[in-house]
Amino acid sequence: VSASVTFDDGVVVYVNGTEIARSAMPTGQIAFETLASTTNENAVLSFLIDKSLLVDGQNTIAVEVHQNAISSSDLSFDFTMSI
């Protein structure tokens, strides 16, 4: 399964609670107040979703978008997945 996300400034992607991709974020545990490690304007992250993470029935894909500064005034997010 291929996927991509366009984002500003940092992003973390989860499938059924398991982190599968991150970009422009520090290593380690991420909290809601964790700032992105750099400024990205409409950056694109492409990645594969391991089919073993998917279950029969309903699956949950969660995406966190993080700003690189508390004062940042813009945010972008677009997620695409192809099976």
Buried (B, 14 or more C-beta within 10 A) or exposed (E): EEBBBBBBBBBBBBBEEEEBBBBBBEEEEBEEEBBBBEBBEEBEBEBEBEEEBBEEEEEEBEBBBBBBEEEBEEEEEEEEEEE
